Amino acid sequence: MGGLARKATILEQYNNEDNLYIVDAGNLFFSSETLEPGIATEIALINADIILNSFNKMGCNAFSPGSKDFSAGKDFILSSSKDASFPFVSCNIFDSSRELLFEPYIISEQNGIRVAFIGLTSIFESEGLIVEDPLTSLNAVLDEVVAISDIRVLLFSSNDMDMEELEEADLELTMIIRSRNKQRSSDGGSGIPTYTLGDKGKLLYKFDLEVNSSSLNFVDIAWCDRTVEDSNNRLDKMKKGNMLIDLEKEFNDNPSALNRVLLYKSRIEQANQRLENAVNKIILNKIELGRDVNGNVEILQIVDKGKLEIKKNTTPQFDVPHDHDHDGDGYPDH
């Protein structure tokens, strides 16, 4: 909960920036797929209320619910969406009558740049819901979205299998922000730039997008820089201290080592070409929400109010009977 207040402090620093969007890719309200009955559920619901109220105060442009957000059931998430001051989006979560639970996407425009945020999740089961195949559902809306947007951001709560299938599909997406994955990405990769933040809520990722042409793909600058650095480091290790050595000549009679040399050189060349030809760029900044960041006072008040509610609902209340001495012998009656 302290991370919420620190996140608000960081976001305040960017309030005056143009074209600023705040988004969340899901599994926001609960930490597990199911809730334990009793006090544990009461605490989880109060925590979810703290998160919702905090996001209302901080602001959010789009939220795509994941499977864990439905731990308290469909009615809870629907009620939360009505209490939220920000839109819930999903293109593949339906109710039992096959009506979309939320809008499949939203389009926001600032300074003439139209940004689409599309919600998506891998299939999961929850009473009263039908969750359709994610790639099929995404394809059903993507042509429509492409026609009316310049930038397309997919908010995807995905398993690894769906992520692999999506990457192979080569869709017209600018970038993917992914939840439901414990790994933190250090860059967006070489395909559709894809980012995961881990599951601890200790990081805030800031993406600066430099847009010069809506018809060209975006290049992740961090991926290029990291690829060049990593490949050069591997080549240097193979030189074993002799930095003047020609590795291709050195390993001419060692096909396995020679293939590694050629692979690293190819990666460097590919990354440098992408850097040189980059028209649209993504620059990633990771912001640690550590204790050196002071918490926003308003969010701390929301958190403290929630903690008092938790204490009130979890502190045992005992009805202590009085001992009576009706017969006057100095001992309680039995």
Stockholm file with secondary structure:
# STOCKHOLM 1.0

chainA/1-334         MGGLARKATILEQYNNEDNLYIVDAGNLFFSSETLEPGIATEIALINADIILNSFNKMGCNAFSPGSKDFSAGKDFILSSSKDASFPFVSCNIFDSSRELLFEPYIISEQNGIRVAFIGLTSIFESEGLIVEDPLTSLNAVLDEVVAISDIRVLLFSSNDMDMEELEEADLELTMIIRSRNKQRSSDGGSGIPTYTLGDKGKLLYKFDLEVNSSSLNFVDIAWCDRTVEDSNNRLDKMKKGNMLIDLEKEFNDNPSALNRVLLYKSRIEQANQRLENAVNKIILNKIELGRDVNGNVEILQIVDKGKLEIKKNTTPQFDVPHDHDHDGDGYPDH
#=GR chainA/1-334 SS CHHHHHHHHHHHTTTTCTTCCCEECSCCSCSSSSCCTTHHHHHHHHHHHHHHHHHHHHCCSEECCCGGGGTTCHHHHHHHHHHCSSCBBCSSEEETTSCBSSBSEEEEEETTEEEEEEEEECCCCCTTEEECCHHHHHHHHHHHHHHTCSEEEEEEECCHHHHHHHHHHCCSCSEEEEESCCCBCSSCCSSSCEEEBCSSSCEEEEEEEECSCTTSCEEEHHHHHHHHHHHHHHHHHHHTTCTTCCHHHHTTTCHHHHHHHHHHHHHHHHHHHHHHHCSEEEEEEEEECCTTSCCCHHHHHHHHHHHHHHHHHHSCCCCCCCCCCTTCSSSCCC
#=GC SS_cons         CHHHHHHHHHHHTTTTCTTCCCEECSCCSCSSSSCCTTHHHHHHHHHHHHHHHHHHHHCCSEECCCGGGGTTCHHHHHHHHHHCSSCBBCSSEEETTSCBSSBSEEEEEETTEEEEEEEEECCCCCTTEEECCHHHHHHHHHHHHHHTCSEEEEEEECCHHHHHHHHHHCCSCSEEEEESCCCBCSSCCSSSCEEEBCSSSCEEEEEEEECSCTTSCEEEHHHHHHHHHHHHHHHHHHHTTCTTCCHHHHTTTCHHHHHHHHHHHHHHHHHHHHHHHCSEEEEEEEEECCTTSCCCHHHHHHHHHHHHHHHHHHSCCCCCCCCCCTTCSSSCCC
//
